[in-house]
Amino acid sequence: MIRVTAIAPDSLGAELGLEPGTELLSVNGRELGDFLDWEFLTADEQFVLLAKLPNGDLVEYDVERPEDLPTGVHLEPPRIRRCANHCDFCFVEGLPEGLRKTLYIRDDDYRLSFRYGNFATLTNLKPSDIERILEYHLSPLYVSVHATDPVIRRRLLRNPRAPDVLRQLRMFAEGGIRFHTQVVLQPGVNDGPVLERSLEDLYALGETVLTAAVVPIGLTAYSDLQASRQPTRGECLAAVEIVRRVASRALAERGSRWVHGSDELYLAAGLELPPAETYEGFEQVENGVGSVRYLQKRILDSAGTLADLAGQKIAVLTGTGMARLMPEVLGTLAGATGARFELVVLENSLFGPSVTTAGLLPGRAFLSALESLTAVDLALLPAEAINDDGLFIDDVRLEELQAGLPVDVMISHHFTDALARAGEP
């Protein structure tokens, strides 16, 4: 059973008269368990829906839907599948006490992998989950491999029952499932020869593995620093060299580089980022792979849509991870808009200086910086720092932050979204 939370106008749900609180029980006699069942079982033009209305009445709908009519049914969020692993580098384990409860949920859910691109380990799959992935053809999935050697992977995941990931990928490949993969580097455990073997094993799976990414671990001041540590510059340099060798081979043999290091890996290695064309389709940009080059490309592609902001001064607030690279992006923006940009780099006051990504900056850090800004027409904050409810990770609300500040504040995903509207009244 799944429950309706809202119905969009001009939709199938509206035509049927469904309303918030309605329980959707089955489609064509098959019980509905979550949003996947609803979406896949109602994809046909004709189906029979059994529902329980808020007043308790059971109603059976014999549905005939035109192809272009959306269902328009919004559902309660599913219960998240919890992670059975205990990785030394788990970010949730590196959270301080006192944050909102949802931040402490360690999810490892193949459904969220398919829907949102969340990385999952596939270590908690039941036989029914495997059947479902194959039946619904949930592809591509995003998989945290970390190491293909089963013993080393179990050590990384702290899970002695973790299945052989290569065997899993091969089994799913027979059903046409494809994957984007990542290796999060824990120094001394899955770097060096282990990384090389892992990438070779994944590459050998052919078209089953669409991309691979190599990302250094990110620890906070609250992580177990006795169990793990940040990789050194030399270790990151060695990882980049392995990535380059495998990518060169893939480019020669398949016409695609296939594997990429994250921006953070290049930063930690003290290297310049590869050019934008290296990242091809930017398939793992949400994983920090090619983020800077993606931003520059978006700006150049959208230059004609940006407002003329000549004479204005705009502050851009970000984390320390982007401090060295952001001037390249802001130079591109200045050329496209005529504005002057001021970079404001914030150290993470919640998790400690080792956490450098802008998306994990607390609201109080932004507030402190914004209160001290002068002679600035506009301040841009990274959209990844707030959730869908407008909350920063420390529960500061966006509207609270904006109230009473001496500067206008806009949230931006990729600069072009905000700067296309900045000249509007």
C-alpha positions, 0 to 999 in steps of 0.5 A, spaced: 500 500 500 502 507 498 498 513 500 497 519 496 499 526 498 497 530 493 494 530 486 496 535 480 491 538 476 489 536 469 492 529 470 489 522 471 489 522 478 485 528 478 480 525 473 479 519 477 477 524 483 483 521 487 485 525 493 490 526 499 490 520 504 487 515 498 491 509 499 493 505 493 492 498 494 493 494 487 494 495 480 491 489 475 491 485 482 498 486 484 500 489 490 503 496 490 509 497 495 512 503 493 513 508 487 516 504 483 510 499 483 506 505 481 510 508 476 511 501 472 504 498 473 501 504 471 505 505 465 500 501 460 494 505 457 489 500 460 489 497 468 485 496 474 486 500 480 484 498 487 484 504 492 481 505 499 479 512 499 480 517 506 473 515 508 474 508 508 471 506 501 474 501 497 473 503 489 476 499 483 477 504 477 477 501 470 482 506 467 483 507 460 489 513 459 491 517 453 498 516 452 500 524 453 496 524 460 500 524 466 498 520 472 499 526 477 499 522 483 504 524 488 506 519 493 509 519 501 516 518 500 518 510 501 521 507 507 529 508 506 533 501 505 538 502 510 545 500 509 548 494 512 555 496 512 560 500 517 565 503 512 571 507 516 569 513 511 562 513 512 560 520 512 554 519 516 559 516 522 562 523 521 557 527 523 556 531 530 551 530 535 545 534 535 543 535 527 536 533 525 534 525 525 534 524 517 541 526 517 543 520 521 540 515 516 545 511 512 541 509 506 543 504 501 537 503 497 537 501 489 531 504 488 534 511 490 540 509 485 535 508 479 531 514 481 536 520 483 543 517 482 545 515 489 550 510 489 549 504 493 553 498 494 548 492 492 550 488 499 543 488 502 539 486 496 534 480 497 532 475 491 525 479 490 529 485 489 534 482 484 527 480 481 524 487 481 531 490 478 530 485 472 523 485 471 522 493 471 529 494 468 532 499 473 538 501 469 542 505 469 544 503 477 550 507 480 554 502 484 559 503 490 564 498 488 570 501 492 574 494 490 573 488 486 577 483 490 571 480 495 576 480 501 578 487 500 571 490 499 569 486 505 574 489 509 572 496 506 565 495 507 566 492 514 561 487 512 563 480 512 557 478 508 558 483 502 557 479 496 562 478 490 560 485 486 563 482 480 558 476 480 553 481 481 554 485 476 555 480 471 548 477 473 545 483 472 548 484 465 545 478 463 538 482 464 541 488 460 542 492 466 548 497 466 552 501 471 555 507 473 561 505 478 565 509 483 571 507 487 572 511 494 579 511 495 581 509 502 589 510 503 593 503 504 587 499 503 584 500 495 589 504 492 595 502 488 595 495 485 588 494 488 585 500 484 589 498 478 586 491 479 579 494 480 579 498 474 581 493 470 576 488 472 570 493 471 573 495 464 573 487 462 565 487 463 565 491 457 558 495 456 555 493 462 559 498 466 558 505 463 563 509 467 567 509 473 570 514 477 575 515 482 574 519 488 578 520 495 575 519 501 572 525 505 573 525 513 570 530 518 573 532 524 568 527 527 570 521 523 574 515 526 581 518 524 584 512 528 581 507 522 582 512 516 586 518 514 586 523 508 590 520 502 597 524 501 598 528 495 603 523 493 597 517 493 593 522 489 598 523 484 599 515 483 591 514 483 591 520 477 596 516 473 592 509 474 586 513 472 590 516 466 593 509 464 586 506 464 583 512 460 588 512 455 587 505 453 579 505 453 580 511 449 584 507 444 580 501 444 572 504 445 573 511 443 571 513 450 575 515 456 570 511 461 574 512 467 575 519 471 578 522 477 574 527 481 575 534 481 577 533 489 582 528 487 586 532 482 586 538 487 589 533 492 594 531 487 596 538 486 594 538 478 590 542 473 583 539 472 583 536 465 579 540 459 572 540 459 572 535 453 575 530 457 569 529 461 565 527 455 558 527 457 559 529 464 555 523 466 558 523 474 558 531 475 553 530 481 559 525 484 564 531 483 567 529 477 568 535 472 564 539 476 568 546 474 569 544 467 561 543 467 560 550 470 564 553 465 561 550 459 554 551 462 556 559 462 559 559 455 553 555 452 548 560 456 552 567 455 546 570 451 541 568 456 545 572 462 543 579 464 547 585 463 550 586 469 555 591 468 557 595 473 554 590 479 559 587 484 557 580 485 559 576 491 560 568 490 560 564 497 563 557 496 567 552 500 575 551 501 575 546 496 573 550 490 578 556 492 583 555 487 579 553 481 573 558 482 577 564 479 577 560 472 569 560 473 568 567 475 573 569 469 568 566 465 562 569 468 565 576 468 566 576 461 559 573 459 555 578 464 560 584 465 559 584 472 565 584 477 565 578 482 568 577 489 570 570 491 568 569 499 571 562 501 568 559 507 571 554 512 567 549 515 565 551 522 561 545 523 565 539 520 572 542 520 577 544 515 578 537 512 571 538 509 571 543 503 565 542 499 560 548 499 554 543 499 556 541 506 557 548 509 552 550 515 547 556 514 551 560 520 557 560 516 554 563 510 550 568 515 556 570 518 560 572 512 554 575 509 553 580 515 560 582 513 559 584 506 559 591 504 558 594 497 556 588 494 549 588 489 548 581 490 551 574 493 550 567 490 550 561 495 550 554 492 544 551 491 547 544 494 547 547 501 540 547 502 535 541 502 528 541 498 525 544 505 530 550 504 534 548 510 542 548 511 545 542 514 545 546 521 537 547 520 538 554 519 532 556 514 534 560 508 528 565 509 531 566 516 538 567 513 535 572 508 532 576 512 535 583 515 541 582 511 545 588 507 545 584 501 540 581 496 541 573 496 540 568 491 541 561 491 544 558 484 545 551 482 550 553 476 550 561 476 547 561 469 540 560 473 541 566 478 544 570 473 539 570 468 534 573 473 538 577 476 537 583 472 529 582 473 525 587 477 
